């Protein structure tokens, strides 16, 4: 509610919250080197006198501004680390093995799940048989540059959208790769096209940044506290990592909003609009060239077989 009343609060809450945690970390790490007010000399004495002069309110405001600056300098964007953890594929592979699905045991890499083995393909109305080639696996759309930044369902929907718009002759791997280069720019066009949908994306992305930055700074805080007290404090590290992973999940959900906006027609991808015809033409030409070479080689093969007879 506060973010709706003050639109700019989303821009400052992540660095401010993380900045407070960084300041607490610095205090825990170096508090024994900070002189007390009675024995302060030099710059420390001047700071104590200035704090007494301006009052506690102004001092807290200055400390908050310093925390915000520290948070801005050490801020981590959730979309930049979203590929660090890829537990969704491992979790699905584990479930398949527990349920005894024989198809999962036929793959060398458990993360290379084929289209028929994904839970999203059982929706029925997708029509995958007519849009996706039989020899295409899920890794065809899981591009290393950006594929891990979106959920499995959104990638499948995007692949179906590309095939529906460009036909079966489109190189799905190249089209998905080109779309990934444009993903970060789609939010700007979405803001101009659909402000409500952009609000959903902005809220999700801001929540992702908040969780990632708080989790990252909290992990450093826990490590510092463990170094100053006891190693048992390190048991809290998984909580900070879990918060980071929750932030990555939110970052994928934010990218899913952009992908679904393209799939539903609310947002047009200029890369796909320009790339699909070219990819379709190039693929068709290569197929025609291969067919021509095959047909031209056929008479030669027949004559070579007939000569010994």
PERA-V807851 format. One record per residue. N is the residue number from 1. RES is the residue in one small letter. SS is DSSP state (a for helix, b for strand, c for the rest). OMEGA is omega in degrees with one decimal (NA if undefined). D_LAST is the distance of its C-alpha to the last C-alpha in Angstrom with 1 decimal. Layout:
((N & RES & SS & OMEGA & D_LAST) (N & RES & SS & OMEGA & D_LAST))
//
This chain:
((1 & x & c & 179.1 & 88.3) (2 & x & a & 178.6 & 89.6) (3 & x & a & 177.3 & 86.3) (4 & x & a & 178.5 & 86.6) (5 & x & a & 179.5 & 90.2) (6 & x & c & -174.6 & 89.5) (7 & x & c & -177.7 & 85.9) (8 & x & c & -177.1 & 86.1) (9 & x & a & 179.1 & 86.7) (10 & x & a & -178.4 & 83.0) (11 & x & a & -173.8 & 82.7) (12 & x & a & -172.7 & 85.4) (13 & x & a & 179.9 & 85.3) (14 & x & a & 177.5 & 82.3) (15 & x & a & 180.0 & 83.6) (16 & x & a & 179.2 & 87.2) (17 & x & a & 177.9 & 86.4) (18 & x & a & 179.1 & 84.3) (19 & x & a & 175.4 & 86.9) (20 & x & a & -179.7 & 89.6) (21 & x & a & 177.1 & 87.5) (22 & x & a & 178.4 & 86.9) (23 & x & a & 175.9 & 90.7) (24 & x & a & 177.7 & 91.4) (25 & x & a & 177.7 & 88.9) (26 & x & a & 179.6 & 90.6) (27 & x & a & 179.2 & 94.0) (28 & x & a & -176.8 & 92.9) (29 & x & a & -172.0 & 91.4) (30 & x & a & -175.5 & 94.3) (31 & x & a & -178.8 & 97.4) (32 & x & a & 178.8 & 99.2) (33 & x & a & 179.7 & 99.1) (34 & x & c & -177.1 & 100.7) (35 & x & c & 175.7 & 104.5) (36 & x & c & -176.6 & 106.9) (37 & x & c & -177.2 & 109.0) (38 & x & c & -177.7 & 112.2) (39 & x & c & -177.8 & 110.8) (40 & x & c & 177.7 & 108.5) (41 & x & c & 174.8 & 108.7) (42 & x & c & -175.7 & 107.2) (43 & x & a & 179.0 & 104.4) (44 & x & a & 177.4 & 104.6) (45 & x & a & 178.3 & 108.3) (46 & x & a & 179.3 & 107.6) (47 & x & a & 177.5 & 105.0) (48 & x & a & 179.4 & 107.3) (49 & x & a & 178.3 & 110.1) (50 & x & a & 178.3 & 107.8) (51 & x & a & 178.1 & 106.7) (52 & x & a & -177.6 & 110.4) (53 & x & a & -174.8 & 111.2) (54 & x & a & 178.7 & 108.6) (55 & x & c & -176.1 & 108.6) (56 & x & a & -177.6 & 106.1) (57 & x & a & 179.4 & 104.4) (58 & x & a & 178.3 & 103.5) (59 & x & a & 177.6 & 102.4) (60 & x & a & 177.3 & 100.0) (61 & x & a & 178.0 & 98.7) (62 & x & a & 177.6 & 98.1) (63 & x & a & 177.5 & 96.4) (64 & x & a & 178.1 & 94.1) (65 & x & a & 176.4 & 93.2) (66 & x & a & 177.1 & 92.5) (67 & x & a & 178.2 & 90.3) (68 & x & a & 178.9 & 88.4) (69 & x & a & 177.7 & 87.8) (70 & x & a & 178.4 & 86.5) (71 & x & a & 177.5 & 84.3) (72 & x & a & -179.3 & 82.9) (73 & x & a & -176.1 & 82.1) (74 & x & c & -177.5 & 80.4) (75 & x & c & 178.0 & 78.8) (76 & x & c & 177.4 & 75.2) (77 & x & c & -176.4 & 73.1) (78 & x & a & -177.6 & 71.5) (79 & x & a & -179.5 & 68.3) (80 & x & a & -179.5 & 67.9) (81 & x & c & -174.9 & 67.7) (82 & x & c & -178.9 & 66.2) (83 & x & c & -177.9 & 63.0) (84 & x & c & -176.4 & 64.9) (85 & x & c & 179.6 & 64.8) (86 & x & c & -176.1 & 61.8) (87 & x & a & -175.8 & 63.1) (88 & x & a & 179.3 & 61.8) (89 & x & a & 179.4 & 58.2) (90 & x & a & 179.7 & 59.4) (91 & x & a & 179.7 & 61.8) (92 & x & a & 177.7 & 59.2) (93 & x & a & 178.4 & 56.8) (94 & x & a & 178.7 & 59.7) (95 & x & a & 179.5 & 60.5) (96 & x & a & -179.6 & 56.9) (97 & x & a & 178.8 & 57.0) (98 & x & a & -179.7 & 60.4) (99 & x & a & 177.7 & 59.2) (100 & x & c & 177.9 & 56.2) (101 & x & c & -176.8 & 53.5) (102 & x & c & -177.4 & 50.2) (103 & x & c & -177.9 & 48.5) (104 & x & a & 179.4 & 50.7) (105 & x & a & -179.3 & 49.6) (106 & x & a & -176.4 & 45.9) (107 & x & c & 178.0 & 46.8) (108 & x & c & 179.9 & 47.3) (109 & x & c & -177.9 & 50.0) (110 & x & c & 179.6 & 52.6) (111 & x & c & -179.5 & 53.4) (112 & x & c & -178.7 & 49.9) (113 & x & c & 180.0 & 50.6) (114 & x & b & -175.0 & 48.1) (115 & x & a & -176.0 & 49.3) (116 & x & a & -177.1 & 49.5) (117 & x & a & 179.7 & 51.8) (118 & x & c & -177.5 & 54.5) (119 & x & a & -177.0 & 57.6) (120 & x & a & -177.5 & 57.6) (121 & x & a & 178.4 & 54.3) (122 & x & a & -178.0 & 56.0) (123 & x & a & 171.8 & 58.2) (124 & x & c & -175.0 & 56.0) (125 & x & c & -175.6 & 56.6) (126 & x & c & -179.5 & 54.5) (127 & x & c & -175.3 & 51.3) (128 & x & a & -176.3 & 49.2) (129 & x & a & -178.1 & 46.0) (130 & x & a & -175.6 & 45.8) (131 & x & a & -175.8 & 46.9) (132 & x & c & -179.1 & 45.6) (133 & x & c & -176.0 & 42.0) (134 & x & c & -176.2 & 41.1) (135 & x & c & 179.4 & 40.1) (136 & x & c & 178.5 & 43.4) (137 & x & b & 179.6 & 46.1) (138 & x & a & 179.1 & 49.8) (139 & x & a & 176.8 & 49.4) (140 & x & a & 178.4 & 47.6) (141 & x & c & 178.1 & 51.1) (142 & x & c & -179.8 & 53.1) (143 & x & c & -179.5 & 53.2) (144 & x & c & -178.3 & 54.9) (145 & x & c & -173.9 & 57.1) (146 & x & c & -174.1 & 58.7) (147 & x & a & -179.8 & 57.0) (148 & x & a & -179.1 & 59.6) (149 & x & a & 179.2 & 62.4) (150 & x & c & -179.2 & 61.7) (151 & x & c & -179.7 & 61.5) (152 & x & a & -177.5 & 58.4) (153 & x & a & -179.5 & 59.2) (154 & x & a & 178.7 & 59.9) (155 & x & a & 178.3 & 56.6) (156 & x & a & 177.9 & 54.7) (157 & x & a & 178.9 & 56.7) (158 & x & a & 178.0 & 56.0) (159 & x & a & 177.5 & 52.3) (160 & x & a & 178.1 & 52.4) (161 & x & a & 179.6 & 54.5) (162 & x & a & 178.8 & 52.1) (163 & x & a & 178.8 & 49.1) (164 & x & a & -177.9 & 51.3) (165 & x & a & -174.7 & 52.3) (166 & x & a & -179.4 & 49.0) (167 & x & c & -176.7 & 46.4) (168 & x & c & -179.1 & 43.4) (169 & x & c & -178.9 & 42.0) (170 & x & c & 174.7 & 44.9) (171 & x & c & -174.4 & 44.5) (172 & x & a & -178.2 & 47.1) (173 & x & a & -179.8 & 47.4) (174 & x & a & -179.6 & 48.3) (175 & x & a & 178.4 & 50.6) (176 & x & a & 178.3 & 52.5) (177 & x & a & 178.4 & 52.9) (178 & x & a & 178.1 & 54.3) (179 & x & a & 178.7 & 56.7) (180 & x & a & 177.7 & 58.1) (181 & x & a & -176.5 & 59.2) (182 & x & a & -170.9 & 61.3) (183 & x & a & -177.3 & 62.8) (184 & x & a & -178.1 & 66.0) (185 & x & a & -176.4 & 66.8) (186 & x & a & -178.4 & 66.4) (187 & x & a & 179.3 & 69.9) (188 & x & a & 178.8 & 71.6) (189 & x & a & 177.7 & 70.0) (190 & x & a & 178.2 & 70.7) (191 & x & a & 179.0 & 74.4) (192 & x & a & -175.8 & 74.5) (193 & x & a & -175.9 & 72.5) (194 & x & c & -174.0 & 73.8) (195 & x & a & 179.2 & 76.9) (196 & x & a & 178.4 & 77.1) (197 & x & a & 176.3 & 73.5) (198 & x & a & 176.7 & 74.2) (199 & x & a & 176.3 & 77.3) (200 & x & a & 178.2 & 75.2) (201 & x & a & -176.6 & 72.9) (202 & x & a & 178.5 & 75.8) (203 & x & a & -179.1 & 77.6) (204 & x & a & 179.3 & 74.6) (205 & x & a & 178.6 & 73.8) (206 & x & a & 177.4 & 77.5) (207 & x & a & 177.4 & 77.6) (208 & x & a & 178.6 & 74.6) (209 & x & a & 180.0 & 76.2) (210 & x & a & -177.8 & 79.4) (211 & x & a & -178.6 & 77.8) (212 & x & a & -177.9 & 75.7) (213 & x & a & 177.3 & 78.6) (214 & x & a & 178.8 & 81.1) (215 & x & a & -179.9 & 78.7) (216 & x & a & 179.3 & 77.9) (217 & x & a & 178.0 & 81.5) (218 & x & a & 177.1 & 82.6) (219 & x & a & 176.0 & 80.3) (220 & x & a & 177.8 & 81.9) (221 & x & a & 179.6 & 85.3) (222 & x & a & 178.9 & 84.6) (223 & x & a & 178.4 & 83.3) (224 & x & a & 178.1 & 86.5) (225 & x & a & 177.8 & 88.7) (226 & x & a & 178.7 & 87.0) (227 & x & a & -178.7 & 87.6) (228 & x & a & -176.1 & 91.2) (229 & x & c & -177.5 & 91.9) (230 & x & c & -178.6 & 89.7) (231 & x & a & 178.8 & 85.9) (232 & x & a & 178.5 & 86.2) (233 & x & a & 179.9 & 86.2) (234 & x & a & 176.7 & 82.5) (235 & x & a & 178.2 & 81.9) (236 & x & a & -179.2 & 82.3) (237 & x & a & 178.7 & 79.3) (238 & x & a & 177.6 & 76.8) (239 & x & a & 178.0 & 79.0) (240 & x & a & 177.9 & 78.6) (241 & x & a & 177.4 & 74.8) (242 & x & a & 177.4 & 74.6) (243 & x & a & 176.6 & 76.5) (244 & x & a & 179.6 & 74.0) (245 & x & a & 175.2 & 71.1) (246 & x & a & 175.6 & 73.0) (247 & x & a & 176.3 & 73.2) (248 & x & a & 176.5 & 69.5) (249 & x & a & 176.4 & 69.0) (250 & x & a & 178.1 & 71.3) (251 & x & a & 175.7 & 69.4) (252 & x & a & 178.0 & 66.2) (253 & x & a & 177.2 & 68.2) (254 & x & a & 176.9 & 69.4) (255 & x & a & 176.4 & 65.8) (256 & x & a & 177.5 & 64.8) (257 & x & a & 179.3 & 67.5) (258 & x & a & -179.0 & 65.8) (259 & x & a & 179.6 & 62.3) (260 & x & a & 175.2 & 63.6) (261 & x & a & 176.8 & 65.5) (262 & x & a & -178.1 & 62.2) (263 & x & a & -177.9 & 60.4) (264 & x & a & 179.6 & 63.3) (265 & x & c & 176.9 & 63.5) (266 & x & c & -177.4 & 67.0) (267 & x & c & -179.4 & 65.6) (268 & x & c & 176.4 & 62.9) (269 & x & c & -179.8 & 60.7) (270 & x & a & 178.8 & 60.2) (271 & x & a & 178.9 & 57.4) (272 & x & a & -179.6 & 55.4) (273 & x & a & -179.5 & 56.3) (274 & x & a & -174.1 & 54.9) (275 & x & a & -174.9 & 52.0) (276 & x & a & 178.2 & 50.4) (277 & x & a & -179.0 & 49.2) (278 & x & a & 179.3 & 47.8) (279 & x & a & 179.2 & 46.1) (280 & x & a & -179.2 & 44.6) (281 & x & a & -178.3 & 43.4) (282 & x & a & 179.0 & 41.9) (283 & x & a & 178.9 & 40.1) (284 & x & a & 179.1 & 38.8) (285 & x & a & 179.0 & 37.6) (286 & x & a & 177.9 & 35.8) (287 & x & a & 178.6 & 34.1) (288 & x & a & 178.8 & 33.1) (289 & x & a & 178.2 & 31.8) (290 & x & a & 178.7 & 29.7) (291 & x & a & 179.4 & 28.3) (292 & x & a & 178.8 & 27.5) (293 & x & a & 179.6 & 25.8) (294 & x & a & -179.3 & 23.7) (295 & x & a & 179.9 & 22.8) (296 & x & a & 178.7 & 22.0) (297 & x & a & -176.1 & 19.7) (298 & x & a & 179.6 & 17.7) (299 & x & a & 179.8 & 15.8) (300 & x & a & 179.2 & 15.0) (301 & x & a & -179.6 & 13.7) (302 & x & a & -179.7 & 11.5) (303 & x & a & 179.3 & 10.2) (304 & x & a & 177.5 & 9.7) (305 & x & a & -175.8 & 7.7) (306 & x & a & -174.6 & 5.4) (307 & x & a & 179.5 & 5.4) (308 & x & c & 179.9 & 3.8) (309 & x & c & NA & 0.0))
//
